[in-house]
Amino acid sequence: MRVVGLMSGTSHDAVDAAAADLTLHDEGSVLRLAPHGMVSAPYEPALRRALAAALSPSPTSMADVCRLDTGIGQAFAAVAVRADRELCGGRAELIASHGQTVYHWVSGGRVHGTLQLGAPAWIAEATGCPVVSDFRPRDVAAGGQGAPLVSLIDTMLLRGRPGAPAALNIGGIANLTALPATGTPVAFDTGPGNALLDAAVRETTSGRAGYDEDGALAARGRVHTPLLRRLLAEPYYRLPPPKTTGKELFHAEYLRTALEGFGTLAPPDLLATLTRLTARTVADALRPLGATEVIASGGGTRNPVLMAMLRQELAAGTALLTSGALGLPAAEKEAYAFAVLGFLTLHGLPGNAPECTGADGPRVLGSLTPGRRPLRLPPNPARTPVALVVRPG
């Protein structure tokens, strides 16, 4: 089946669409993925401003939510059409859309609800393909964290690798999946990836820049140790997994509060401190798991200063590489992951890893919006795949 996976992460800067051929082998125990590449388009400036203005802790209205649901759905639809035309030759059979997370309701260490916008009807109407969307709520309803959902794909990719491998994604929020040498897989959000870094850049440039390109500002700065110590006192870091977080916690106002009493820090020093915070919290999360290899993906891998600090912070002997070494380019991996989740849903197969999310058991995820043709579901495979093998597309 040729599937397009759509993704926009917590940085809410662009919509990514990755296309792949997915095939079950070995009586359904192995899923083979042949990647066809990715297309991406930034949100229109007005839509991105409206999205940023509606995110917690800012107040919003149901009218704003309705407009965003439509606008984001149309943006996703436009990128899906491009992906079908440019990557699939017009032969895409399924679209899997993560949507745009706008709120993840966490209280007392438990997730009570989660909201992703981007009405799938716009995608189905534009492409004519059936669309699987709204993946997270079913895991939440089953008592899970609803994240990180890529943990199932990570465990399938990592299984069989030597030692204790871990997958790390550094987006607005950083998350990891680890296969300890003994015991079951574990996955959780470690804390801010780029969220506080991007907030600091927007604050210090009055919105003229959205991120620290190539870590250039951080490279010129020095870590402010008292500020780093205050930031590391955040209680979230000491919560046991499974756990998730988001920009509901790590936002611009959180940063302003943390800076109180320190006067005005030079932007390079602030960025160096926040970059060290991300590297430190990721390494601190990995250390108890005995990770021997870390396979990184996401936008944070494009920041050489962050990657260098992460290498410094990781335990001695822990290798750090990107998911490109496994055949999935670091910028594309999450979009491919949701293509896999959509494929599993259409085949009636579970898409969560309950040992990672904390759900009561395996669940088929998402909602299905039919395309133009009559909806015909494929037969359910006899078993759920346990391994994901990437082959050239």
C-alpha positions in Angstrom: 0.0 0.0 0.0 1.3 3.5 -0.9 0.7 5.8 2.1 1.4 9.5 2.7 2.1 10.4 6.3 1.4 14.1 7.3 3.0 15.7 10.4 3.4 19.1 12.0 5.2 19.0 15.4 5.2 21.2 18.4 7.3 23.8 16.7 4.2 24.4 14.5 6.3 25.9 11.7 5.5 23.6 8.7 3.6 20.6 7.4 5.7 17.6 6.3 4.4 14.8 4.0 6.4 11.6 3.6 5.4 8.9 1.1 6.2 5.2 1.4 5.3 1.8 0.1 4.4 -0.5 3.0 4.2 -4.3 2.7 3.7 -7.1 5.2 6.1 -10.0 4.9 6.9 -13.2 6.8 3.2 -14.0 7.6 2.7 -10.5 8.9 5.6 -10.4 11.4 7.7 -7.9 9.3 6.6 -4.6 7.8 8.8 -3.4 5.0 8.9 0.3 4.3 10.2 1.7 1.0 10.6 5.5 1.4 9.8 7.8 -1.5 10.9 11.1 0.1 9.2 14.1 1.7 7.8 17.4 0.7 7.2 20.2 3.2 5.5 23.6 3.2 5.6 26.3 5.9 2.3 27.5 7.4 1.1 30.7 5.8 2.3 33.5 8.2 -1.3 34.6 9.1 -2.2 31.0 10.0 0.9 30.5 12.0 0.3 33.7 13.9 -3.3 32.7 14.7 -2.1 29.3 15.8 0.6 30.7 18.1 -1.9 33.2 19.5 -4.4 30.5 20.4 -2.0 28.2 22.3 -1.9 27.9 26.0 -1.5 29.9 28.2 -3.2 32.5 25.9 -7.0 32.6 26.0 -8.9 31.6 22.9 -12.5 31.2 21.6 -14.4 28.4 20.0 -14.6 30.6 16.9 -10.8 30.7 16.8 -10.6 26.9 17.2 -13.1 26.4 14.4 -11.1 28.7 12.0 -7.9 26.9 13.0 -9.4 23.5 12.4 -10.4 24.5 8.9 -7.2 26.4 8.1 -4.9 23.7 9.3 -7.0 21.0 7.5 -6.7 23.0 4.3 -2.9 23.4 4.7 -2.5 19.7 5.3 -4.7 19.0 2.3 -2.5 21.1 0.0 0.7 19.4 1.1 -1.0 16.0 0.7 -2.0 16.8 -2.9 1.7 17.8 -3.6 3.0 14.6 -2.0 0.6 12.4 -4.0 1.6 14.2 -7.3 5.3 14.6 -6.7 6.2 11.5 -4.7 3.4 8.9 -5.6 2.7 9.7 -9.2 -0.9 10.2 -8.3 -1.2 6.6 -6.9 -1.4 7.3 -3.1 -4.0 4.9 -1.5 -4.1 6.3 2.0 -3.3 9.5 3.9 -2.4 9.4 7.6 -2.6 12.8 9.3 -1.3 13.5 12.7 -2.8 17.0 12.6 -1.5 19.8 14.8 -1.5 19.4 18.5 -2.9 22.5 20.2 -3.5 21.1 23.7 -2.4 18.1 25.7 -4.3 18.0 29.0 -2.0 16.7 31.7 -2.9 16.9 35.4 -1.4 15.0 38.3 0.8 12.9 36.0 -2.2 11.7 34.0 -3.4 12.7 30.5 -7.1 13.5 30.6 -7.5 14.6 27.0 -5.6 15.7 23.9 -6.6 17.9 20.9 -5.2 17.9 17.4 -6.7 20.2 14.8 -6.8 19.9 11.0 -10.1 18.6 9.8 -9.5 15.4 7.8 -12.5 16.0 5.5 -10.4 18.7 3.7 -7.7 16.2 3.0 -10.1 13.5 1.8 -11.9 16.0 -0.4 -8.6 17.3 -2.0 -6.9 13.9 -2.5 -9.8 11.6 -2.9 -8.0 9.1 -0.6 -9.3 7.8 2.7 -7.7 9.5 5.7 -6.8 8.1 9.1 -6.5 10.9 11.7 -6.9 11.7 15.4 -4.5 8.9 16.5 -3.9 10.0 20.1 -7.3 10.0 21.9 -7.9 6.3 21.8 -4.6 5.6 23.7 -5.6 8.3 26.2 -9.1 6.8 26.6 -7.4 3.5 27.4 -5.5 5.1 30.3 -2.4 6.0 28.3 -0.4 9.2 27.8 -1.3 9.4 24.1 2.4 9.9 23.5 5.0 9.3 22.3 3.1 7.3 19.7 6.2 6.9 17.6 7.4 4.5 20.3 5.8 1.5 18.5 7.7 2.3 15.3 10.9 2.9 17.3 10.7 -0.4 19.0 10.1 -2.1 15.7 13.1 -0.4 14.2 15.4 -0.9 17.2 14.6 -4.5 17.9 17.6 -6.7 17.1 20.2 -4.0 17.4 23.0 -4.8 19.8 23.3 -3.5 23.3 20.6 -1.1 24.6 19.6 1.1 21.7 17.4 4.2 22.1 15.6 6.5 19.6 15.5 10.2 20.3 13.4 12.8 18.6 14.2 16.4 19.2 11.3 18.6 18.1 9.7 21.4 20.1 9.5 18.7 22.8 12.1 15.9 23.0 11.0 12.3 23.4 12.8 9.0 23.5 12.2 5.3 23.2 14.7 2.9 24.8 15.1 -0.9 24.7 17.0 -1.6 27.9 19.2 -4.7 28.0 16.7 -6.3 30.4 13.0 -5.5 30.8 10.4 -4.0 28.6 10.7 -0.9 26.3 10.2 2.5 27.8 9.2 5.8 26.1 8.5 9.3 27.4 8.9 13.0 26.8 12.2 14.1 28.3 11.3 17.8 28.4 11.9 20.8 26.1 13.7 20.1 22.8 13.6 23.3 20.8 10.6 24.9 22.6 12.4 27.2 25.0 15.2 27.8 22.5 12.7 29.1 19.9 10.8 31.1 22.5 14.0 32.8 23.6 15.0 33.7 20.0 11.6 35.2 19.3 11.8 37.2 22.6 15.3 38.5 22.0 14.7 39.4 18.3 11.2 40.8 18.9 9.9 38.1 16.6 12.3 38.8 13.7 13.7 35.2 14.0 12.0 32.0 15.0 15.0 29.8 15.8 18.7 29.8 16.4 19.9 28.8 12.9 22.8 26.3 13.1 23.1 27.2 16.9 25.0 30.3 15.9 23.9 32.4 18.9 24.5 29.6 21.4 27.9 29.0 19.9 28.9 32.5 20.9 27.6 32.3 24.5 28.5 30.9 27.8 26.3 28.8 30.0 24.7 30.8 32.9 25.1 28.2 35.7 22.6 29.8 38.2 19.9 29.9 35.5 20.6 26.4 34.4 20.4 25.2 38.0 17.0 26.9 38.4 15.7 25.4 35.2 16.9 21.9 36.1 14.8 22.1 39.3 11.6 21.7 37.2 9.6 18.9 38.9 8.7 17.3 35.5 12.2 15.9 35.1 11.8 13.8 38.3 8.4 12.2 37.4 8.6 8.5 36.6 7.7 7.4 33.1 5.4 7.0 31.3 5.0 10.8 31.1 4.3 13.5 28.5 4.5 17.2 28.4 4.2 20.0 25.9 4.1 23.8 25.3 1.3 23.9 27.9 4.3 23.8 30.3 7.4 24.9 28.4 6.3 28.2 26.8 7.5 31.9 26.7 5.9 32.8 30.0 7.6 29.9 31.7 10.9 31.2 30.4 10.2 34.8 31.6 9.4 33.5 35.1 12.6 31.5 35.2 14.6 34.6 34.3 13.3 36.7 37.1 16.0 38.1 39.3 18.8 37.5 36.8 18.7 40.8 35.1 19.2 41.0 31.4 21.2 38.1 30.0 23.1 38.5 26.7 21.1 36.5 24.1 24.1 34.2 23.3 24.4 33.3 27.0 20.7 32.6 27.3 20.7 30.4 24.2 23.8 28.5 25.3 22.1 27.9 28.7 18.9 26.6 27.1 20.8 24.4 24.7 22.7 22.9 27.6 19.4 22.4 29.4 18.0 20.3 26.5 21.2 18.2 26.2 21.4 17.7 30.0 17.8 16.6 30.4 18.0 14.2 27.5 21.2 12.7 28.8 19.9 12.5 32.3 16.8 10.6 31.0 18.9 8.2 29.1 21.5 7.4 31.7 19.4 5.2 34.0 18.3 3.2 31.0 21.9 2.2 30.2 21.6 3.3 26.6 24.6 2.2 24.5 23.4 3.8 21.2 21.2 6.9 20.6 19.6 7.3 17.2 18.4 10.9 16.9 15.9 12.5 14.6 13.9 15.8 14.4 14.8 19.4 13.8 17.2 19.5 16.7 19.6 17.3 14.8 20.3 20.3 12.5 21.7 22.3 15.4 25.4 21.3 15.6 25.9 23.1 19.0 23.0 21.0 20.5 24.4 17.8 19.1 27.9 18.6 20.3 26.6 19.3 23.8 24.5 16.1 23.8 27.7 14.1 22.9 29.4 15.7 25.9 26.5 14.9 28.2 25.9 11.3 27.2 27.6 8.5 29.2 31.0 7.5 28.0 30.9 5.0 25.2 27.3 5.9 24.1 27.2 6.3 20.4 25.2 9.2 18.9 24.0 8.9 15.3 20.9 10.0 13.3 18.1 7.9 11.9 19.5 8.4 8.5 21.8 5.5 9.4 18.7 3.3 9.5 17.4 4.6 6.2 15.0 7.2 7.5 16.4 10.8 7.2 16.2 12.7 10.5 13.8 15.3 9.2 11.4 12.8 7.7 11.2 10.0 10.3 8.1 11.2 12.2 6.1 11.7 9.0 7.0 8.1 8.0 6.0 6.9 11.5 2.5 8.3 11.0 2.3 6.6 7.6 3.0 3.3 9.4 0.4 4.1 12.1 -2.2 4.8 9.4 -1.4 1.6 7.6 -1.8 -0.4 10.8 -5.2 1.3 11.6 -6.6 0.5 8.1 -5.6 -3.1 8.6 -7.2 -3.3 12.0 -3.9 -3.6 13.9 -2.9 -1.9 17.1 -0.8 1.3 16.8 0.2 1.9 20.4 2.8 0.3 22.6 1.0 0.1 25.9 4.2 -0.7 27.9 5.5 2.7 26.6 2.3 4.9 26.9 0.8 3.3 29.9 -2.4 2.3 28.2 -4.4 -0.7 29.5 -3.5 -2.7 26.3 -3.0 -2.6 22.6 -5.5 -0.4 20.7 -6.4 0.3 17.1 -5.9 4.0 16.8 -7.5 6.9 15.0 -10.6 7.8 13.0 -11.2 7.0 9.4 -12.6 9.5 6.8 -13.6 7.9 3.5 -12.3 9.2 0.2 -14.2 9.5 -3.1 -14.4 5.8 -3.8 -16.4 3.3 -1.8 -14.5 2.3 1.3 -13.1 -1.2 1.2 -11.0 -2.2 4.1 -8.2 -4.8 3.5 -8.4 -8.1 5.3 -7.0 -8.1 8.8 -3.5 -9.8 9.0 -3.2 -12.8 11.3 -0.7 -11.0 13.4 0.8 -7.6 14.3 4.2 -6.9 12.8 7.1 -6.8 15.4 9.8 -5.6 13.1 10.1 -2.6 10.7 12.7 -3.0 7.8 13.5 0.0 5.6 14.3 -0.8 2.0 15.2 1.7 -0.8 12.2 3.2 -2.5 
